[in-house]
Amino acid sequence: MFLGEDLLGWLLLALGGAMVVGNAMALIRPPAGLEDGDLERPPIWRSVLYIVLGTAAALWALATLVD
């Protein structure tokens, strides 16, 4: 199989980790340069929801890869 048998698990781990880190960083340090139509801060509840979903995906992937 191309890139190994655990490719889906690694991709899910990368996606979940990116969701967690990206949304957490957006909450901690919002972008400095704002263009027309940009929000000053990201929506809190959407960011928290994405952090929770990303954590669940990353944990699921880790459980799959360890097994």
Backbone as JSON Lines, residues from 0, in Angstrom:
{"i":0,"aa":"M","n":[0.84,-1.18,0.0],"ca":[0.0,0.0,0.0],"c":[0.89,1.25,0.0]}
{"i":1,"aa":"F","n":[0.46,2.27,-0.67],"ca":[1.21,3.52,-0.79],"c":[1.33,4.21,0.56]}
{"i":2,"aa":"L","n":[2.54,4.49,1.0],"ca":[2.87,5.17,2.25],"c":[2.49,4.39,3.5]}
{"i":3,"aa":"G","n":[2.34,3.1,3.42],"ca":[2.11,2.27,4.59],"c":[0.64,1.99,4.85]}
{"i":4,"aa":"E","n":[0.42,1.06,5.75],"ca":[-0.94,0.64,6.07],"c":[-1.65,1.58,7.03]}
{"i":5,"aa":"D","n":[-0.91,2.41,7.73],"ca":[-1.5,3.31,8.73],"c":[-1.65,4.73,8.22]}
{"i":6,"aa":"L","n":[-1.75,4.9,6.92],"ca":[-1.81,6.24,6.34],"c":[-3.02,7.03,6.85]}
{"i":7,"aa":"L","n":[-4.17,6.4,6.92],"ca":[-5.38,7.11,7.36],"c":[-5.26,7.56,8.81]}
{"i":8,"aa":"G","n":[-4.66,6.74,9.65],"ca":[-4.46,7.13,11.04],"c":[-3.53,8.31,11.17]}
{"i":9,"aa":"W","n":[-2.44,8.33,10.4],"ca":[-1.5,9.46,10.44],"c":[-2.14,10.72,9.91]}
{"i":10,"aa":"L","n":[-2.93,10.61,8.85],"ca":[-3.62,11.79,8.31],"c":[-4.64,12.35,9.3]}
{"i":11,"aa":"L","n":[-5.36,11.47,9.98],"ca":[-6.33,11.91,10.98],"c":[-5.63,12.57,12.16]}
{"i":12,"aa":"L","n":[-4.49,12.04,12.56],"ca":[-3.71,12.65,13.64],"c":[-3.23,14.04,13.23]}
{"i":13,"aa":"A","n":[-2.76,14.18,12.0],"ca":[-2.3,15.49,11.53],"c":[-3.45,16.49,11.44]}
{"i":14,"aa":"L","n":[-4.59,16.06,10.94],"ca":[-5.74,16.95,10.83],"c":[-6.24,17.39,12.2]}
{"i":15,"aa":"G","n":[-6.38,16.45,13.12],"ca":[-6.83,16.78,14.47],"c":[-5.87,17.71,15.18]}
{"i":16,"aa":"G","n":[-4.57,17.43,15.06],"ca":[-3.58,18.29,15.69],"c":[-3.58,19.69,15.11]}
{"i":17,"aa":"A","n":[-3.74,19.78,13.8],"ca":[-3.78,21.1,13.16],"c":[-5.01,21.89,13.58]}
{"i":18,"aa":"M","n":[-6.14,21.2,13.74],"ca":[-7.35,21.89,14.2],"c":[-7.15,22.45,15.6]}
{"i":19,"aa":"V","n":[-6.55,21.66,16.47],"ca":[-6.34,22.09,17.86],"c":[-5.36,23.26,17.92]}
{"i":20,"aa":"V","n":[-4.21,23.1,17.3],"ca":[-3.17,24.12,17.39],"c":[-3.6,25.41,16.69]}
{"i":21,"aa":"G","n":[-4.19,25.3,15.51],"ca":[-4.59,26.49,14.76],"c":[-5.65,27.31,15.48]}
{"i":22,"aa":"N","n":[-6.66,26.65,16.0],"ca":[-7.72,27.38,16.69],"c":[-7.27,27.9,18.04]}
{"i":23,"aa":"A","n":[-6.41,27.17,18.73],"ca":[-5.9,27.66,20.01],"c":[-5.03,28.89,19.79]}
{"i":24,"aa":"M","n":[-4.2,28.87,18.76],"ca":[-3.36,30.03,18.48],"c":[-4.19,31.23,18.03]}
{"i":25,"aa":"A","n":[-5.28,30.99,17.32],"ca":[-6.14,32.09,16.91],"c":[-6.8,32.74,18.13]}
{"i":26,"aa":"L","n":[-7.11,31.95,19.15],"ca":[-7.7,32.52,20.37],"c":[-6.64,33.25,21.2]}
{"i":27,"aa":"I","n":[-5.44,32.68,21.26],"ca":[-4.39,33.28,22.09],"c":[-3.83,34.54,21.45]}
{"i":28,"aa":"R","n":[-3.48,34.46,20.18],"ca":[-2.88,35.6,19.47],"c":[-3.62,35.82,18.16]}
{"i":29,"aa":"P","n":[-4.66,36.64,18.16],"ca":[-5.37,36.92,16.89],"c":[-4.45,37.66,15.93]}
{"i":30,"aa":"P","n":[-4.76,37.62,14.63],"ca":[-3.9,38.28,13.65],"c":[-3.77,39.77,13.93]}
{"i":31,"aa":"A","n":[-2.57,40.32,13.71],"ca":[-2.32,41.73,13.98],"c":[-2.86,42.62,12.87]}
{"i":32,"aa":"G","n":[-2.61,42.24,11.64],"ca":[-3.05,43.06,10.5],"c":[-4.44,42.68,10.05]}
{"i":33,"aa":"L","n":[-5.39,43.6,10.21],"ca":[-6.76,43.32,9.81],"c":[-7.07,44.0,8.48]}
{"i":34,"aa":"E","n":[-7.73,43.27,7.61],"ca":[-8.18,43.84,6.35],"c":[-9.66,44.17,6.46]}
{"i":35,"aa":"D","n":[-10.19,44.77,5.45],"ca":[-11.6,45.16,5.44],"c":[-12.49,43.92,5.55]}
{"i":36,"aa":"G","n":[-13.35,43.88,6.53],"ca":[-14.27,42.77,6.71],"c":[-13.78,41.69,7.66]}
{"i":37,"aa":"D","n":[-12.54,41.8,8.15],"ca":[-12.01,40.82,9.1],"c":[-12.54,41.08,10.5]}
{"i":38,"aa":"L","n":[-12.66,40.01,11.27],"ca":[-13.06,40.13,12.67],"c":[-11.85,40.42,13.53]}
{"i":39,"aa":"E","n":[-12.04,41.16,14.63],"ca":[-10.93,41.43,15.55],"c":[-10.48,40.17,16.27]}
{"i":40,"aa":"R","n":[-11.44,39.35,16.69],"ca":[-11.15,38.09,17.36],"c":[-12.0,37.0,16.72]}
{"i":41,"aa":"P","n":[-11.54,35.77,16.73],"ca":[-12.35,34.68,16.19],"c":[-13.53,34.39,17.12]}
{"i":42,"aa":"P","n":[-14.63,33.86,16.58],"ca":[-15.76,33.48,17.44],"c":[-15.32,32.42,18.46]}
{"i":43,"aa":"I","n":[-15.59,32.69,19.73],"ca":[-15.11,31.84,20.82],"c":[-15.71,30.43,20.75]}
{"i":44,"aa":"W","n":[-17.02,30.34,20.61],"ca":[-17.67,29.03,20.66],"c":[-17.29,28.16,19.47]}
{"i":45,"aa":"R","n":[-17.14,28.76,18.3],"ca":[-16.71,27.98,17.14],"c":[-15.29,27.46,17.33]}
{"i":46,"aa":"S","n":[-14.43,28.31,17.86],"ca":[-13.05,27.89,18.09],"c":[-12.97,26.78,19.14]}
{"i":47,"aa":"V","n":[-13.72,26.92,20.2],"ca":[-13.72,25.88,21.24],"c":[-14.28,24.57,20.69]}
{"i":48,"aa":"L","n":[-15.32,24.65,19.88],"ca":[-15.88,23.45,19.26],"c":[-14.86,22.76,18.37]}
{"i":49,"aa":"Y","n":[-14.13,23.52,17.56],"ca":[-13.1,22.95,16.69],"c":[-11.95,22.37,17.5]}
{"i":50,"aa":"I","n":[-11.61,22.99,18.62],"ca":[-10.56,22.44,19.48],"c":[-11.01,21.1,20.06]}
{"i":51,"aa":"V","n":[-12.26,21.01,20.5],"ca":[-12.78,19.76,21.06],"c":[-12.83,18.68,19.98]}
{"i":52,"aa":"L","n":[-13.32,19.02,18.79],"ca":[-13.39,18.03,17.7],"c":[-11.99,17.6,17.27]}
{"i":53,"aa":"G","n":[-11.06,18.52,17.19],"ca":[-9.7,18.18,16.83],"c":[-9.03,17.29,17.85]}
{"i":54,"aa":"T","n":[-9.29,17.56,19.13],"ca":[-8.75,16.71,20.2],"c":[-9.31,15.31,20.11]}
{"i":55,"aa":"A","n":[-10.61,15.19,19.87],"ca":[-11.24,13.88,19.74],"c":[-10.66,13.12,18.55]}
{"i":56,"aa":"A","n":[-10.47,13.79,17.43],"ca":[-9.92,13.15,16.24],"c":[-8.48,12.7,16.48]}
{"i":57,"aa":"A","n":[-7.69,13.55,17.13],"ca":[-6.29,13.2,17.39],"c":[-6.19,12.03,18.38]}
{"i":58,"aa":"L","n":[-7.01,12.03,19.4],"ca":[-6.99,10.92,20.35],"c":[-7.44,9.62,19.7]}
{"i":59,"aa":"W","n":[-8.45,9.69,18.85],"ca":[-8.92,8.51,18.13],"c":[-7.8,7.97,17.23]}
{"i":60,"aa":"A","n":[-7.11,8.87,16.55],"ca":[-6.02,8.45,15.68],"c":[-4.88,7.83,16.49]}
{"i":61,"aa":"L","n":[-4.55,8.43,17.63],"ca":[-3.51,7.84,18.48],"c":[-3.9,6.45,18.97]}
{"i":62,"aa":"A","n":[-5.16,6.29,19.35],"ca":[-5.62,4.98,19.79],"c":[-5.55,3.96,18.66]}
{"i":63,"aa":"T","n":[-5.83,4.39,17.45],"ca":[-5.77,3.51,16.29],"c":[-4.33,3.13,15.98]}
{"i":64,"aa":"L","n":[-3.42,4.09,16.06],"ca":[-2.03,3.82,15.72],"c":[-1.33,2.98,16.78]}
{"i":65,"aa":"V","n":[-1.7,3.12,18.05],"ca":[-1.07,2.36,19.12],"c":[-1.53,0.9,19.09]}
{"i":66,"aa":"D","n":[-2.75,0.67,18.68],"ca":[-3.31,-0.68,18.67],"c":[-2.63,-1.58,17.74]}
